[in-house]
Amino acid sequence: MAAKTDVTDRLKDATSLPLIVAPLFLNSVPELVLASVKEGIVGSIPAFGQYTTQGYDEWLTEIDSGIAQMKSANPAAKIAPYAANLIFNKNPRIDADLDVVIKHRVPIVMASAEASREQIEKIHAYGGIVLHDVANLDEAKRAIDAGADGLIAITAGGGGQGSTMNPFVFVNELRRIFDGPIALAGGLATGRDIAAAESIGADFAIMGTRFLATKESRADPAYKQMIVDSNASDIIYTSAFTAQPANFLKDSMTKEGFDAEKIRKDGTAAPRIVPPPGEKSKAWKHVWAAGQTVSHINDIPSVAELATRLKREYAAAKREIAVKLGLVPAHQAKPKPPKFG
Ligand SMILES: Cc1cc2nc3c(=O)[nH]c(=O)nc-3n(C[C@H](O)[C@H](O)[C@H](O)COP(=O)(O)O)c2cc1C
């Protein structure tokens, strides 16, 4: 078994909450990353959020200088590290994007689509940490063999391209072969969910949909409102719009004139809806991705407001779990009243 527990400790020490904000294609922007790391939460930004490598370089410069300003304004504050999200396979931009990530010495790389050993070594060479996303055990074994420091377990119900893996099963499966950091993605949106992810053996929670509905995300206001107004049954897992099946909001399909109930019925067997010549795919920009956590997302807070809430919920959930498991008597688990005078 690969021994990577030191990486888990490093990441835990560097954060105020074991939480990573997911890379959100078209919706992650430096403002969202900076607001997240300021709260001690890992923020992330996908290279494909920019049309060119040069644009991505500019984003990373903006993030680096924002973090430098935060640090000089408040040297004692815990500013979390941030992550770049790169697609390593079948991506003509990968060499250039990776060079830019290396130039900026981005602390964490969230790797998608099979990073090679050579690519991972380049990130290790400047001290970067590689968290590789995996949707099944075989992918996990390949990521570990290639030298990934941690695994991102993609599980059912998450926004965008997901998997049908049950989180209990998948984290258990990964834990049998890997003792490094595991970040669980799919269906997490509350502080209690973070504690639950840790309880089943993960070290970090990843939240995507929850952070789409924040003031700092670049999602269209109507998209954010649709997240607030939707329930889990309004999420359709389909291969109609993307090469891999993904979770999208039903009402965003209807708004574009698609028969959402037919798409739901066809599920992962849905034929790909090919855009007319000259038009781009409707996915992401017009048909909006989101996960089942829309069910309990009822507001559009700032990242700072959300982080405060998540930290409070997480602390309360840990106390409650400790009592439930008989680890502490109920009266000792109560939060201490504030001191006066
Ligand atoms: C709008 C949207 C865009 C996404 N874009 C990316 C991406 O660019 N790269 C990536 O690795 N994952 C992407 N994801 C998936 C997230 O990384 C994450 O796995 C997922 O949001 C977790 O599930 P949750 O939405 O239930 O929190 C995206 C998800 C959404 C909702």
The ligand as a MOL file (V3000), in Angstrom:
LIG
                    3D

  0  0  0     0  0            999 V3000
M  V30 BEGIN CTAB
M  V30 COUNTS 31 33 0 0 0
M  V30 BEGIN ATOM
M  V30 1 C -21.0710 23.1930 -13.5560 0
M  V30 2 C -20.0590 22.1580 -13.2190 0
M  V30 3 C -18.8350 22.1810 -13.8500 0
M  V30 4 C -17.8580 21.2190 -13.5360 0
M  V30 5 N -16.6450 21.3040 -14.1670 0
M  V30 6 C -15.6620 20.4490 -13.8050 0
M  V30 7 C -14.3510 20.5950 -14.3580 0
M  V30 8 O -14.0730 21.4830 -15.1430 0
M  V30 9 N -13.4120 19.7060 -13.9690 0
M  V30 10 C -13.6820 18.7060 -13.0580 0
M  V30 11 O -12.7800 17.9340 -12.7270 0
M  V30 12 N -14.9130 18.5540 -12.5230 0
M  V30 13 C -15.9010 19.4120 -12.8600 0
M  V30 14 N -17.1460 19.2770 -12.2980 0
M  V30 15 C -17.3970 18.2080 -11.3230 0
M  V30 16 C -16.9620 18.6460 -9.9480 0
M  V30 17 O -15.5490 18.6690 -9.9410 0
M  V30 18 C -17.4210 17.7110 -8.8120 0
M  V30 19 O -17.0100 16.3940 -9.0570 0
M  V30 20 C -18.8980 17.7280 -8.5520 0
M  V30 21 O -19.4400 19.0160 -8.6540 0
M  V30 22 C -19.1490 17.2010 -7.1300 0
M  V30 23 O -20.4870 16.9870 -6.9130 0
M  V30 24 P -21.4920 18.0700 -6.2850 0
M  V30 25 O -21.8200 18.9620 -7.4200 0
M  V30 26 O -22.6110 17.2340 -5.8080 0
M  V30 27 O -20.8000 18.8060 -5.1940 0
M  V30 28 C -18.1390 20.2090 -12.5760 0
M  V30 29 C -19.3810 20.2080 -11.9370 0
M  V30 30 C -20.3420 21.1630 -12.2260 0
M  V30 31 C -21.6340 21.1550 -11.4910 0
M  V30 END ATOM
M  V30 BEGIN BOND
M  V30 1 1 1 2
M  V30 2 1 2 3
M  V30 3 2 2 30
M  V30 4 2 3 4
M  V30 5 1 4 5
M  V30 6 1 4 28
M  V30 7 2 5 6
M  V30 8 1 6 7
M  V30 9 1 6 13
M  V30 10 2 7 8
M  V30 11 1 7 9
M  V30 12 1 9 10
M  V30 13 2 10 11
M  V30 14 1 10 12
M  V30 15 2 12 13
M  V30 16 1 13 14
M  V30 17 1 14 15
M  V30 18 1 14 28
M  V30 19 1 15 16
M  V30 20 1 16 17
M  V30 21 1 16 18
M  V30 22 1 18 19
M  V30 23 1 18 20
M  V30 24 1 20 21
M  V30 25 1 20 22
M  V30 26 1 22 23
M  V30 27 1 23 24
M  V30 28 2 24 25
M  V30 29 1 24 26
M  V30 30 1 24 27
M  V30 31 2 28 29
M  V30 32 1 29 30
M  V30 33 1 30 31
M  V30 END BOND
M  V30 END CTAB
M  END
